[in-house]
Amino acid sequence: EAQVTQNPRYLITVTGKKLTVTCSQNMNHEYMSWYRQDPGLGLRQIYYSMNVEVTDKGDVPEGYKVSRKEKRNFPLILESPSPNQTSLYFCASSTLGGPYGYTFGSGTRLTVV
Amino acid sequence: KNQVEQSPQSLIILEGKNCTLQCNYTVSPFSNLRWYKQDTGRGPVSLTIMTFSENTKSNGRYTATLDADTKQSSLHITASQLSDSASYICVVSDLRRYSGGYQKVTFGTGTKLQVIP
């Protein structure tokens, strides 16, 4: 089954403790992206990647890091999480070069206390 | 700045009734517009895609319309069911392609629909 898999689904952590949210897709998509979703603000792009070793900032990149060492994986790293990063996070992937929509993961609900 | 505005923010309707959700955008040049359905706590799933030349497209009980001149789209849900309760997000793609073929998209903030028995 074609899908984007995120882990974990739920995570509670303390301020300053580094964490990684994993994202993997099995569709051989070139494009992958991370979003956060907050009430009233909709989906906001954090980082995106157009291929292996090619990443760029989205609209809200502060406090986050990403890497794309393999085509299928695109982890999101919070080196020193803060309470304002409490949010619902989504990973998405797509092919490039056509009007293709995104396939989204099921989401990771992160709470930073 | 490209913007996508959706209305209403939230809507409650009785099961079996019809409803229409609106999406206005300023994205230019325009490539395509998608409607996504997002169940609570889950990732969005694409319902329809509209390109510049398309006026209407249906997917079961969902019918999307596009007026590229006025930069407006609507999503009409017929004979609503409890399972239609979700947020509906309008996403508009910019025609320009950046290096590597990337098309920038702009997300609306969504309309939260609740269908009650």
Interface residues (C-beta under 8 A of the other chain):
Chain A: V4 E30 Y31 G40 L41 G42 L43 R44 Y48 M50 N51 V54 L88 F90 A92 L96 G97 P99 G101 Y102 F104 G105 S106 G107 R109
Chain B: S31 N32 R34 Y36 G41 R42 G43 P44 V45 S46 I49 T51 I89 V91 S93 R97 S99 G100 G101 Y102 Q103 F107 G108 T109 G110
